[in-house]
Amino acid sequence: MAVIGITPIVNKKTGVTHLTTSQLIQIFTGKVTNWQQVGGHNQKIVILNRAQGSGTRSTFERWALKGHQSLPAQEQDSSGMVRQIVATTPGAISYVGFSYVDHTVQSITLNNVAPTDANVVTNRWPIWSYEHMYTGKQPNALTKKFIKYIQSPHIQTTLVHQLGYIGMSEMHITRDVDGTVKQVGDAHE
């Protein structure tokens, strides 16, 4: 139905605005424990995870951490709560959907690529996932009508954007369950 970009966020007082994938993995696996080790201030790193089983966490660990699991740390179910805790906790780092980033936290560029919709649609920013709708095996007529409405060009370019997602028609690439990325319209799809 849509695509969501996910970005690492940090407390604004860490002194860090960009990381490499290797540094991000080292932070979330506990090999780097102070922001000074990655060019920031002399401050302990505080990891905040989404709950086990969270789609955001699964996406982050697969695409940002290259399959590494994050250290056990405080977990939160809500992206809004994650943002609030990162904003108010010195040294904190976590990850949220793009729509949750505001002036209270610092999003992180990764490998000199900014977390933007424009970079998601080309897969330059690989930390994203598909948003789905599920029904029973035989959805009723009203359910089918609703799904068709959500997929309509008007909703995909208005409401989907207002909610902080990327419309499917904007994607220049697709990614299958195995992680294979193809250009939209590729003859091998």
C-alpha positions as CSV (number, residue, x, y, z in Angstrom):
1,M,0.0,0.0,0.0
2,A,2.9,2.3,0.7
3,V,6.6,2.5,1.7
4,I,8.1,3.9,4.9
5,G,11.6,5.1,5.3
6,I,13.3,4.5,8.6
7,T,16.2,6.5,10.0
8,P,18.5,6.4,13.0
9,I,17.9,9.3,15.4
10,V,20.1,10.6,18.2
11,N,19.8,13.1,21.0
12,K,20.8,16.5,19.6
13,K,23.6,16.9,22.1
14,T,25.6,13.9,21.0
15,G,27.6,16.0,18.5
16,V,26.9,13.4,15.7
17,T,25.0,14.0,12.5
18,H,26.5,11.3,10.3
19,L,27.8,7.7,10.6
20,T,28.9,4.9,8.4
21,T,27.1,1.6,8.4
22,S,30.1,0.0,10.2
23,Q,29.9,2.6,13.0
24,L,26.1,2.1,13.3
25,I,26.6,-1.7,13.6
26,Q,29.4,-1.2,16.2
27,I,27.1,1.1,18.2
28,F,24.1,-1.2,18.2
29,T,26.2,-4.3,18.9
30,G,28.1,-2.6,21.8
31,K,31.6,-2.3,20.2
32,V,31.3,1.5,20.4
33,T,30.0,2.8,23.7
34,N,30.9,6.5,23.7
35,W,30.0,9.1,21.1
36,Q,33.6,10.4,21.1
37,Q,34.6,7.1,19.4
38,V,32.6,8.2,16.3
39,G,33.4,11.9,16.3
40,G,30.9,13.1,18.8
41,H,31.1,14.4,22.4
42,N,32.5,12.5,25.3
43,Q,29.2,10.9,26.3
44,K,28.0,7.4,26.9
45,I,25.8,5.9,24.2
46,V,22.3,4.9,25.3
47,I,20.5,2.5,23.0
48,L,16.8,2.4,22.7
49,N,15.1,-0.3,20.7
50,R,11.7,-0.9,19.3
51,A,10.0,-4.0,20.8
52,Q,11.0,-7.5,19.6
53,G,8.7,-8.4,16.7
54,S,8.3,-4.8,15.6
55,G,8.4,-4.3,11.9
56,T,10.4,-1.2,12.4
57,R,13.0,-3.1,14.4
58,S,13.1,-6.0,11.9
59,T,13.6,-3.6,9.0
60,F,16.3,-1.7,10.9
61,E,18.3,-4.8,11.9
62,R,18.1,-6.3,8.4
63,W,18.9,-3.2,6.3
64,A,20.8,-0.8,8.7
65,L,22.6,-3.4,10.8
66,K,23.1,-5.8,7.9
67,G,21.5,-8.7,9.9
68,H,23.1,-8.0,13.2
69,Q,20.9,-8.0,16.2
70,S,20.9,-5.0,18.5
71,L,22.2,-5.4,22.1
72,P,19.4,-5.9,24.7
73,A,18.3,-2.5,25.7
74,Q,15.2,-0.6,26.8
75,E,12.4,-1.3,24.3
76,Q,9.4,0.8,23.3
77,D,6.3,0.0,21.2
78,S,5.6,3.5,20.1
79,S,7.6,5.6,17.7
80,G,6.3,8.8,19.4
81,M,7.6,7.5,22.7
82,V,10.9,6.5,21.1
83,R,11.3,10.1,19.8
84,Q,10.5,11.6,23.2
85,I,12.9,9.4,25.1
86,V,15.7,10.1,22.6
87,A,15.0,13.8,22.7
88,T,15.3,13.9,26.5
89,T,18.0,11.3,27.2
90,P,21.6,12.4,26.9
91,G,23.5,10.1,24.6
92,A,20.4,8.3,23.3
93,I,20.1,6.6,19.9
94,S,17.2,4.8,18.3
95,Y,15.3,4.6,15.0
96,V,11.9,5.7,13.7
97,G,10.0,6.2,10.5
98,F,10.8,9.4,8.7
99,S,7.4,11.0,9.7
100,Y,8.4,10.9,13.4
101,V,11.6,13.0,12.9
102,D,11.1,16.5,14.2
103,H,13.2,19.4,15.6
104,T,13.6,17.6,19.0
105,V,15.9,14.9,17.6
106,Q,18.7,14.6,15.1
107,S,18.4,12.2,12.2
108,I,21.6,10.6,11.0
109,T,23.0,10.5,7.5
110,L,24.5,7.1,6.7
111,N,27.5,6.7,4.4
112,N,26.9,10.4,3.3
113,V,23.4,9.6,2.2
114,A,20.5,11.6,3.8
115,P,17.4,9.8,5.0
116,T,14.9,11.3,2.4
117,D,12.0,10.0,0.4
118,A,14.0,10.8,-2.8
119,N,16.8,8.5,-1.6
120,V,14.3,5.7,-0.6
121,V,12.6,5.6,-4.0
122,T,16.0,4.8,-5.7
123,N,17.2,2.6,-2.8
124,R,20.2,4.9,-2.1
125,W,18.7,4.9,1.4
126,P,18.1,1.1,1.9
127,I,16.4,1.3,5.3
128,W,12.7,1.1,4.2
129,S,9.9,-1.3,4.1
130,Y,6.6,-1.9,2.5
131,E,3.4,-1.2,4.4
132,H,0.7,-3.8,3.9
133,M,-3.0,-4.3,4.4
134,Y,-4.3,-7.7,5.2
135,T,-7.7,-9.3,4.8
136,G,-9.3,-12.7,5.1
137,K,-9.0,-15.0,2.1
138,Q,-12.2,-13.7,0.6
139,P,-12.7,-10.0,1.4
140,N,-16.2,-8.6,1.1
141,A,-17.2,-6.0,-1.5
142,L,-16.8,-3.1,0.9
143,T,-13.3,-4.2,1.9
144,K,-12.3,-4.6,-1.8
145,K,-13.6,-1.1,-2.5
146,F,-11.6,0.3,0.5
147,I,-8.4,-1.3,-0.7
148,K,-8.9,0.0,-4.3
149,Y,-9.5,3.4,-2.8
150,I,-6.2,3.3,-0.8
151,Q,-4.4,2.2,-4.0
152,S,-5.9,5.0,-6.1
153,P,-3.5,7.6,-7.5
154,H,-5.2,10.4,-5.6
155,I,-4.8,8.8,-2.2
156,Q,-1.3,7.5,-3.0
157,T,-0.2,11.1,-3.8
158,T,-2.1,13.0,-1.1
159,L,-3.2,11.1,2.0
160,V,-0.2,8.7,1.9
161,H,2.2,11.7,1.8
162,Q,0.3,13.5,4.6
163,L,0.8,10.4,6.8
164,G,4.5,10.4,6.1
165,Y,4.7,7.5,3.7
166,I,5.8,7.1,0.1
167,G,3.2,6.1,-2.5
168,M,3.9,2.9,-4.4
169,S,3.7,4.7,-7.8
170,E,6.7,6.9,-6.7
171,M,9.0,3.9,-6.2
172,H,11.7,3.5,-8.9
173,I,12.6,0.1,-7.6
174,T,11.1,-3.0,-6.0
175,R,12.6,-5.3,-3.4
176,D,11.6,-8.9,-2.9
177,V,11.5,-10.9,0.3
178,D,15.1,-12.1,-0.4
179,G,16.3,-8.5,-0.7
180,T,16.7,-8.5,-4.5
181,V,16.3,-5.0,-5.8
182,K,15.0,-4.4,-9.3
183,Q,14.2,-1.3,-11.3
184,V,10.4,-0.8,-11.7
185,G,9.5,-2.0,-15.2
186,D,12.5,-4.3,-15.3
187,A,11.8,-7.1,-17.9
188,H,12.9,-9.7,-15.3
189,E,10.3,-8.9,-12.7
